[in-house]
Amino acid sequence: MNSGRRKRIMIACVTFETAKITEPVAFYEANKVHLIHYTKDPSENNVYNDFYSRVTELIREISGSIEIIEHNETVYDFGLMLKTVLNIIQTEKSGDDDCEIYVNVSAGTSEYTAASTIASMMVPGTVPFSVNTKEFTVDKEHIRDVYYIDGNPVGLTKTSGEPKILPNYSIEMPDEYLVRGLRILDSRIKTKSSVSSTYMVNALKENGLWYRDTESSGDRKTSQRQVEAVYYQRDFIAQWIKYGWIKKDERTGKYRLTDSGNTVIDTFYTYRFYNSDNKYK
């Protein structure tokens, strides 16, 4: 690892996985790893300590210079997991706001997964990621031996505890007019239609997304168009740039959607509805 490069930090939870934790460490070239796990007695010879020891061993095989920070916390307590992950992220950010923080949400308990996903979304610049399974340790021929009882499929859990309601944490959805407006911009870009302020304002008006009263801005059409162009830049373009949803293409100088922008229009307000004039919004 090069000591002079930007700090790359990874957060993960260790229960009964190794590859899902250690392979992303190598992939992202992390130089600092926070490992959350739980054991009542670190000196005891049990399966939890075995997995944690093996994970740290594999990480050190990647590079002996990787700093490993241990967090022995109750990993099946959602509130504690949220507090722990948030504390790690905010502490690292306060020490170096330019560091890269990757949060592994695939390994560990379901409580950790839910909490770490929420924590990642609460702190801008944090990167949550998931890891799928390429190859299982149990082959197809032995699945029935491991996950079946008396010929019936049971799975890894034989009996479960009582359901626990998770605390409700509010995460604001993006403004609807911005998302639907961005979808219009994306559609016009893909169909090679004009995305000038005049055409975009007209499209926004047609879809009920224009909320400024610009009809009385002046007697001359040019004056109205100028006012609308200013509002379009302020109310839409500037906001899309602020949230990282669009950026200018270096080659063409025209705006295009970022990966984040594409995710937003694919995720939010995808249903169709009509206003009082029966126009699509």
N, C-alpha and C positions, 0 to 999 in steps of 0.2 A: 504494500500500500504506500502511496506517496503522501508523506505527512503534510505537504504544502497545499493539497487540494481541499476543496470545500468539505465541511464535515457532513457525512451522511449517516443518519441515525435511523435505526430500525427498532420497532417495538413489536414483541411477539409474546404469545402465551404458550407455555410448555405443559402439556398433560401427557398424551400418548402418541405424539408425532415427533419425528426427527427431520425427515426430508423436507416437509412443508415449511419448516423454519429455517433450516441451514442452507438449502439451495437458493432461496431468495436473498439471503445474506451475501452470497457469492455473486448473484445476478446483479444486485444493485451496488455491489462493491462497498457495503457499509463498513465504516470504521469504528462504529460504536453501536452496541446492541443492548437494549433493555429487555431482559427476560423475566416475565411474570410467571410464577408458579406457586404451588402451595404444598408444604409438607410440615407436619407437626414437629418432626425431629429431623433436622438435616443430617444427623449422624446415623440415623437408622437405615438399615438395609431393607428398603422397600421399593416398589415399582416406581413410585413418583420420583424418588431420588435417583433411581437408575436412569430414567428418561432425561431428567435435567442434566445429569452428569454426562450422558452421551451427547446431548445437544451441545453443551459447552465444549466438549472434546472435539466434535466435528467442526465447530466454528473456529477453534484454534488451529485446526488443520488447514483451514482456508487461509488464515494469516494469524501469526502469533501476535501481531500488533493491534488486533481488534480489541477494543475495550468492552468488556462484558459487565453490565450492571444487573445485579440480582434483586428481584422484588418478591419476597415471600409473602403473598397475600392470598386471602380466601377467594379463589378464582370462580366460585359458583355464587358469589354475592354481586349482583348487578350494580348496585349503588357503589360498592367499594371498587369495582372494576372501572366504573366511569370516573370516579375520583382519582384512581391511580393513573389511568391513561392520560386524563386531562392534566394532572400534576406533572407527569413526565414531559408532555408536549410543551406546556407553558414554561416549565423550568428550562428546557433546552432552548426554547425560543427567546427567553429573556437573556440567556447567556450569549446567544449568537442568532440574531434574527435572520441571518442569511443561510442558516443550515437547512439541509433537506431532511425531512422527517417522513419515513415510510412506516405505515401501520399495517401489520399482517392481521387480517380479520378471518383467516381461514382455519388456523390451528387454535386449539384451546377449547374452553367450555362455551356453550351457547350464550351464557351470560357475558362472557368476555367479548364474544363476537358482536353482540348487540351493543354493548357499551363502547367498544373501541370504534365501531362504525359511527356512532353518534358523536363521540369525542372528536373524531377526525373531521366531521362536518362543522363542528363548532369553532374550530381554529383554522382560519384561512391559511392556505399554503401547505397544509398537511395532506399527505398522499396515502389514502387507504388502498390496499390492494388485496386481491384474493388469489389463491393458488389451487388449481384443480389437481386431481389425482390421475397420474399417467399410468401407473401400474400399482396394483394392490399387493399386499403381502400374502393374502389368501387367494389362491387360484380358484377358478370356477369349480374344479372337481371337489374342493374341500369346503365350499361355502356352506353346504348343508350340515357338515360336521360342526361348524363353528356357530352358525346363526339359527340353527333349527333345534327344537326340543321335541322329542317323540314324533318326529316327522312333520311338525308344524313350524312355519317361519316365525321367529321371535325377534331376531336382531341382536344388537349388542346389549340392549337394556331388557332385563327380565321383568322388573317391576319399577315403577316410577314413584317419586314423591308427590306431594300435593302441588298443584299449580300455584305459582306466585305472580301476582299482578306487578308488572314493571312500572316504575315511576314514570310520569308523563312529562317529557321535556319538549318544549315548543321550539321547533326549528322553522323559521319563516320560509314559506314558498315564495318564489320570485313573482313579481307583479304580472298579472295576467296580460295586460296590454303590451308589456315588453316582450313576453314570450310569443304571443300571437303575432305581434309586429315583426319579430325576428323570423318567424316562420314564413311570413310574406316575403321578407327580404331574401331568404333562402330559396323560396320558390321562384322568384324573379331571376335570381342568379343562375339557377339550374336551367331555366327556360330561355336564358340569354335575353331577357327583357330588360328594359332600362331601369336602373335603380337610382336615377337622379332624384333629387328632393321633390320635384314636381310630380313625378310618376308615383313615388312612394307615398307622398301625402295623399294623393287621390286614392291609392289602394287602401291606405289606412282609413280614410273616410268611408269608402265603400263597405268596409268590414266593421264599421262602428268602433274603431280604435282611436280615432282622432278626437281628443277632448278639448282642444283649444277653440275659442270663438274667434276665428280669423276672417269670417265673412264680412265683418264691418271694419276691417283694418284700413281700408282706403278705397277711394273711388276707382283708382286704376288697378287693373289686373296685375300689372308688374309689381305694384306695391304689396298687394296681398300675397303674391308668390314669394316675395322677399321675406315678408314676415313669417310665412309658413316654413320657409327654408331654415330660418333661424330657430324656430321652435322645434323643427324636425331634428336639427343637429343637437339641440339642448335636451329635448325630451326623449329621444330615441338613440341616436348615434352615440352621444356622450355616455349614456347609461349602458349601452351594449359594450362599449370599450371599457368602462369602469368595472363591469363584472367579468371581463375577459372573454366575452362571447364572440367578438369580432376583432379582426385586426387587418391592417392593410397588407396586401400582397406586395412583397418587395419588388417583384418583376413588373407587375401591371399597375401598381399604385391604387388598386381598387380594393374595397373591403371584401373580406370573405369570412365565413364562420370558422371559428376555432373548434377543436375537439370538444371543448366545454360547451360551446354554443350549440353544436349538433346534439350533444347529450341533453341539453335543456329542452330543445324543441321535440326531441324524441320521447321525453319523459313527462313533461307538464302540459296540462290543458290540451290533451290530444282529442277530447270529445268535441263534437260539433253542436252548436246551439244557434238559435235564431232570435233576433231581437223583435221588437214590436212591429217593425216594417218587413218582417220575414226575410231579413238579410242575414247571410251567413256571417257569424262573428268568430 
